Amino acid sequence: MGPDNVNQSNPQNESSRVCECGFPVRVSEIEPFYSSGLGVALLGDARRVMQQFRPESVDLVLTSPPYPLLRKKAYGNVDANAYVTWFAPFAAEIVRTLKRSGSLVLCLGGVWNRQLPTKSTYQFDTLLFLTRFLHFAQDFYVCNPAKLPGPAEWVNVRKIRAKDAVDCIWWLSKTPDPKARNTNVLRRYSDSMEVLLRHGFHVAQRPSGHILTEKMARNNGGAIPPNFLLLPNTTSTDHYLRQCRLQRIEPHPARFSRRLPEFFIKFLTDKHDIVLDPFAGSNVTG
């Protein structure tokens, strides 16, 4: 669990306290596993813990639930054909706790059908289920070009499929106009754009029919990012892994790049907003 406010009818109750980060936590229900001035980590069943949160108290839910992998991980994986049914109770609590201006960002990796060179549609089934309650703001895709070739049978042995290196990210919201600002995640201009900004260019029409006007030569501090994120995930010496080795703890086997939550937190939240990850894993989002 990531940080959040919790439902408290009586803030002065002896069973309550405020952790370092300022979020009230009901000790009898959710004892903080650890906390800091930036947030609190809560260890427990995510559905039961989220039930303690106030309605519409979270600005962003950013999470990556366990995928329905054929080769199960130690933390458990449900089968693809039962995924939506399994996820539904979590989705209900997420929808309840999201603010009207808030967003859900859900990262789901692709999985293959058992003994077949075809893929499951569980990612899209989950998206269609969520659109019963939330607006589909936009689809994003994250590519890890350093991912090992797989699945081995179809990619390495029979060589009839390409390496599977792209995960889906669904951005959903309670309203069609959630809090968002792409100027918070501008990218560095390309070298060719830097040249155009220095020397300018003539108004012209592209072969596609788009007309380039003088406004295109305005320096806005960076380029608006696309909905395709290229994020190599090859870290092997970061603080988390070093601490796991020191404490002799087995690292979490499915961590996403730190740059992924960083992008969406900058894009979809303001300073002091509440961000929740109910499937925190190694707590990269935290």
LINDAUR-V963002 format. One line per field, one symbol per residue. ss: DSSP state (H for helix, E for strand, - for the rest). phi: phi as a letter, one per 20 degrees, with the letter a starting at -180 (. if undefined). Layout:
ss: ???
phi: ???
This chain:
ss: ---------------EEE-----EEE-----EEEEE--EEEE---HHHHH-------EEEEEE----------------HHHHHHHHHHHHHHHHHHEEEEEEEEEEE---E------E--HHHHHHHHH----EEEEEEEEE--------HHHHHH--------EEEEEEEE--------HHHH-E---HHHHHHHHH----EE-----EE-HHHH-----E----EEE--------HHHHHHHHH----------HHHHHHHHHHH------EE----------
phi: .efafcfbfcfegfedbdfgfnefceffdcfgfabbfdrcdddrfgfffffeefglddebdcbcfgfeffefefenbefgfdfffffgfffgffffefffeecdddecefcdffmcecdfeggfffffffffcceefaeccdddfeffgafggeeeeeldcegecddecedcbfcfcffabfffcfdfffgfffffffdmbefbdfgfofdedfffefednqeffeeddecgcdfccfggffffffeldfffeceefgfffgfffffdcdgmfedccfdflemfff
